[in-house]
Every structure is written in structure tokens, then in C-alpha cells.
Amino acid sequence: MDVTVRAATKEDLPALGALQTSQNEFGGRWFENPFAGGKGARYDDLTPAQRWLHGGPGMDPGLLALHHDRIYEARGVVFAAERGGVVVGTAELWPSEEPLPLGRYLGVVTLTAKRAGARDVERALLEAAMREARGRDLRALDLSPIHAGGDAALLIADGFAVLAEHRTVHLESGRKPDPPEYSVQSTAPSYTELEEFVALDHTGPPAFRIGNHANEWSAGLLADVSKPFGALLRVDFATLGVTGRVATWLPGREAELDFWVPTAALGNLPWLHRAAAAAVDHVGKRHRVARFRTTVRAHQVPALRAAGFEDGADPDPWLRKHLSR
């Protein structure tokens, strides 16, 4: 039976919520805090934030409605895929414009099928996304499969190419490096102030990620589990943007950092090493955390290892489908 794709409506929220809660990252079980262990809980007994911990806004109907509103406010779109009148998949699309060579593109921030790996559903959703991008005169459809969904190898076989390769590294708070001298220019940078910078973490469109970290879409429902922070730091000759959140739901608390770098400083790895040390010092002075985590391009990992960060072996590709007119 053929798959049809259309724009989702408010009436689809229950079906889309059921689709996404069926993808619960913890084997369909529910907990007050799935990262802290403990016995299971009933879904109906959980707060929206506790549901969100199981896989994001799709785990709670109120959060999902707010999340969709946020996508449409950014001029994005949500698609629903149907087979025989039943919703079997969804894709959430976010338009973005960044400094070259990334440029303008339509980002797939969620790609979900009722049955994991349902290729016909995913293909139908991506074909609809490509039509949407062309209709907006955009020449690229971008996707981070580890974070949005989909299989990287299969997507590459379907014509996507690796645009950037990322790695995630960690730093235990007891191993913080000595920071260089730096000055704090802002402790609440807006996306407007950062949009000319290059976001090193490119596992989602930057405006989408900074909104996730700031919890700005959730009407305060995530305030108890996700604490946002931000800064502009002057280190040597350039300014580093830092945004992120403290993940208070993780044992010991973890700070998730995103670095924003001016284009002129992008290839200066010794500066990045010093800038990362300044960022860790700034955030560590203001938030009690046990560990710092950040994602950067693969070639930047050695600079962060020089600052004490570890790991960085697992590939995390950002894919692009180049579109003709």
C-alpha cells in the first residue's frame, strides 16, 4: 500500500504523539528518571519533563504541541506520512542559513517511522522534504542521522554526502585545564549575536539547537531538569560564543557546551585549545557540574584533547543532499 505525505495538523497530534512515544529510547518502559535507574513508573504519573527525558518533546502531548508551534514560528513544517489512513511516520523540517560553505538549507530535525528502518516511509518523507526545499528555492537538504533519525549508510546510498564529520568529547571537572586570561563580554548572547559565527556542533541547525538548550519553547516545563547558560568570551584576538545547558538529570550533573567560532579563527587550533579552557573555567565557576561535554569537527578533537578532553572516536556525520532546480 502506497505511503502519502502531507502537512500535519493539530488533529494529528495524538497520532504523532503515539508514534513517537512508541519510539521510547528505554525499551518502552517509563521511569521518573531513566538515567538514574530505579523502578519503573506509569506514564500517566510522570510530569512532562520526566516524559521528555525518555526521548524529547514527542513523549508528551503538551510539549509536542509547543514544539510544533516553535517549528512553524521558525517557518518550518511538520509532515505526517500515512498508509491506509494510518499515520506511520513524521518529519520535522527547520530552515537555516549559516556562514559559507554551509549557506542556506532545509534541515531535517526529526525523521521517525512507525517501524524502525521502514525505508519506504522514510524515503517518502525525504522526497516530500526535497520538494519543500525546492519550493523554497533552497539547494540543500541536511540531516544528522544519529540525532534526527535514519541510517547514515542507507542515506549515503540514496545520494546524501557527508558534509562534516563530528566527534563528541568529555572532560571530567577534576581535570579542568588552567585557563588563559579572558574577558566576559556577555552572559546572555542571543542567536542574532551568534548567527555570523560558525557553530562547531552541527548535529542540528544552530538556531534549533540554541533554542533546545535555552528551553525557550517549553513554557517553563523543563526548568527543573535543564538549566541553560551562555556567554561571549574574548580570548586573545577573537571572541568565542558558548551556549549550552546543565543536564541536571544525569548523575553528577553534566554541562553540555556548544562553541561558536568566528570564521577567521576557525582553523586556529591552538586558539581553540585556549578558548575551550576559558569556556570550561567560565561555566565551571557558575555551575556545579561533574563533567563537561562538547561536539566539534573531527579535525578539532586534538586541540580539545590538549585541553584535557577525552574520547572522540565515534563518528557523527552531518549529511547533505544537493538539490537541482
Residue pairs with C-beta under 8 A, 6 or more apart in sequence:
1 83
1 84
2 83
3 81
3 82
3 83
3 88
3 89
3 120
3 121
3 124
4 81
4 82
4 83
4 124
5 79
5 80
5 81
5 82
5 91
5 124
5 125
5 127
5 128
6 79
6 80
6 82
7 77
7 78
7 79
7 80
8 16
8 68
8 78
8 79
8 80
8 90
10 65
12 80
12 87
13 61
13 64
13 65
13 68
14 61
15 80
15 86
15 87
16 58
16 64
16 78
16 80
16 87
16 90
17 58
17 60
17 61
17 64
19 58
19 87
19 88
19 89
19 90
19 112
19 114
20 55
20 56
20 58
20 59
20 64
20 90
20 112
21 43
21 54
21 55
21 58
21 59
22 28
22 114
23 55
23 58
23 112
23 116
24 30
24 54
24 55
24 59
25 34
25 54
25 55
26 34
26 54
29 40
30 40
30 41
30 42
30 43
30 46
30 51
30 54
31 37
31 38
31 39
31 40
31 41
31 50
31 54
32 38
32 41
32 46
32 50
33 50
33 53
33 249
34 53
34 54
35 53
35 249
35 250
35 251
36 249
36 251
41 50
43 51
47 221
48 60
48 62
48 63
48 218
48 221
48 222
49 221
49 222
49 224
49 225
51 59
51 60
51 63
52 59
52 60
52 63
52 221
52 222
52 225
53 59
53 225
53 249
57 63
57 64
57 66
57 67
57 218
58 64
58 67
58 110
58 112
62 221
63 218
63 221
66 217
66 218
66 219
66 221
67 217
68 78
68 92
69 217
70 211
70 216
70 217
71 77
71 78
71 92
71 93
71 94
71 109
72 78
74 94
74 95
74 207
74 208
75 95
76 92
76 93
76 94
76 95
76 109
77 92
77 93
77 132
78 90
78 91
78 92
78 93
79 90
79 91
79 92
79 93
79 125
79 128
79 129
80 87
80 89
80 90
81 87
81 88
81 89
81 90
81 91
81 113
81 121
81 124
81 125
82 88
83 121
87 114
88 113
88 114
88 115
88 118
88 121
89 111
89 112
89 113
89 114
89 118
89 121
89 122
89 124
89 125
90 110
90 111
90 112
90 125
91 108
91 110
91 111
91 112
91 125
91 126
91 128
91 129
92 108
92 109
92 110
93 106
93 107
93 108
93 109
93 129
93 132
94 106
94 107
94 109
94 204
94 205
94 207
94 208
95 104
95 105
95 106
95 107
95 136
95 138
95 205
96 102
96 104
96 105
96 106
96 107
96 142
96 205
96 206
96 207
96 208
97 103
97 104
97 105
97 195
98 195
98 198
98 199
98 206
99 196
99 197
99 198
99 263
102 163
102 198
102 202
103 139
103 140
104 138
104 139
104 140
105 133
105 138
105 139
105 140
105 141
105 142
105 320
106 129
106 132
106 133
106 136
106 138
106 140
106 141
106 142
107 141
107 142
107 143
107 204
107 205
107 208
108 126
108 129
108 141
108 142
108 143
108 148
108 150
109 148
109 204
109 205
109 208
110 148
110 149
111 122
111 125
111 126
111 143
111 145
111 148
111 149
111 150
112 149
113 121
113 122
113 125
113 149
114 121
115 121
117 151
119 154
122 149
122 150
123 158
126 141
126 158
126 321
129 141
130 141
130 321
130 323
133 139
133 140
133 141
133 323
134 323
134 325
138 323
139 322
139 323
139 324
140 320
140 321
140 322
140 323
141 320
141 321
141 323
142 163
142 205
142 318
142 319
142 320
142 321
143 150
143 155
143 160
143 318
143 319
143 320
143 321
144 202
144 203
144 204
144 316
144 317
144 318
144 319
145 151
145 152
145 155
145 317
145 319
146 152
146 203
146 316
146 317
147 203
147 204
148 204
152 317
152 319
155 319
156 162
156 319
159 321
160 319
160 320
160 321
161 319
161 320
161 321
161 322
162 317
162 318
162 319
163 317
163 318
163 319
163 320
164 202
164 297
164 317
164 318
165 297
165 298
165 315
165 316
165 317
165 318
166 201
166 202
166 203
166 295
166 296
166 297
166 298
166 315
166 316
166 317
166 318
167 295
167 296
167 297
167 298
167 301
167 311
167 312
167 313
167 314
167 315
167 316
168 293
168 294
168 295
168 311
168 312
168 314
168 316
169 293
169 294
169 295
169 296
169 301
169 304
169 305
169 309
169 310
169 311
169 312
170 291
170 292
170 293
170 309
170 310
170 311
171 280
171 291
171 292
171 293
171 304
171 307
171 308
171 309
171 310
172 290
172 291
172 310
173 284
173 289
173 290
173 291
173 292
175 308
176 277
176 280
176 281
176 284
176 308
177 277
177 280
177 307
177 308
178 277
179 277
179 278
179 280
179 281
179 282
180 235
180 236
180 274
180 277
180 278
182 233
182 234
182 235
182 278
182 281
182 282
183 233
183 234
184 231
184 232
184 233
184 234
184 282
185 231
185 232
185 233
185 234
185 239
186 193
186 230
186 231
186 232
187 229
187 230
187 231
188 230
189 230
189 231
189 232
189 241
189 243
191 206
191 207
191 210
191 211
193 232
193 241
194 206
194 210
194 241
194 243
194 260
195 206
195 207
196 262
197 241
197 260
197 261
197 262
197 263
198 260
198 261
198 262
198 263
198 266
199 206
199 209
199 258
199 259
199 260
200 258
200 259
200 260
200 261
200 294
200 295
200 296
200 297
200 300
201 209
201 258
201 259
201 294
201 295
201 296
202 297
202 318
203 209
203 295
203 316
203 318
204 212
206 260
209 243
209 258
210 243
210 258
211 217
213 226
213 228
213 243
213 244
213 245
213 256
213 258
214 228
214 230
214 243
214 245
215 222
215 223
215 226
215 228
215 245
224 248
225 247
225 248
225 249
226 245
226 246
226 247
226 248
226 249
227 245
227 246
227 248
227 287
228 243
228 244
228 245
229 242
229 243
229 244
229 245
229 246
229 255
229 283
229 286
229 287
230 241
230 242
230 243
230 244
231 241
231 242
231 279
231 282
231 283
232 239
232 240
232 241
232 242
233 239
233 240
233 242
233 275
233 278
233 279
233 282
234 240
235 271
235 274
235 275
235 278
236 271
236 274
236 275
237 265
237 271
238 261
238 262
238 264
238 265
238 268
238 271
238 275
239 262
240 259
240 260
240 261
240 275
240 278
240 279
241 259
241 260
241 261
242 257
242 258
242 259
242 260
242 279
242 282
242 283
243 257
243 258
243 260
244 255
244 256
244 257
244 258
244 283
245 255
245 256
246 253
246 254
246 255
246 256
246 287
246 289
247 253
247 254
247 255
247 256
251 290
252 289
252 290
252 291
253 287
253 288
253 289
253 290
253 291
254 289
254 290
254 291
254 292
254 293
255 283
255 284
255 287
255 289
255 291
255 292
255 293
256 293
256 294
257 279
257 280
257 283
257 292
257 293
257 294
258 294
258 295
259 272
259 275
259 276
259 279
259 294
259 296
261 272
261 275
265 271
265 272
265 275
269 300
269 302
269 303
270 303
272 300
272 303
272 304
273 303
273 304
273 306
273 307
276 294
276 303
276 304
276 307
276 309
277 307
280 292
280 307
283 289
283 292
284 292
292 309
294 304
294 309
295 316
296 304
298 312
298 315
301 309
301 312
304 312
305 312
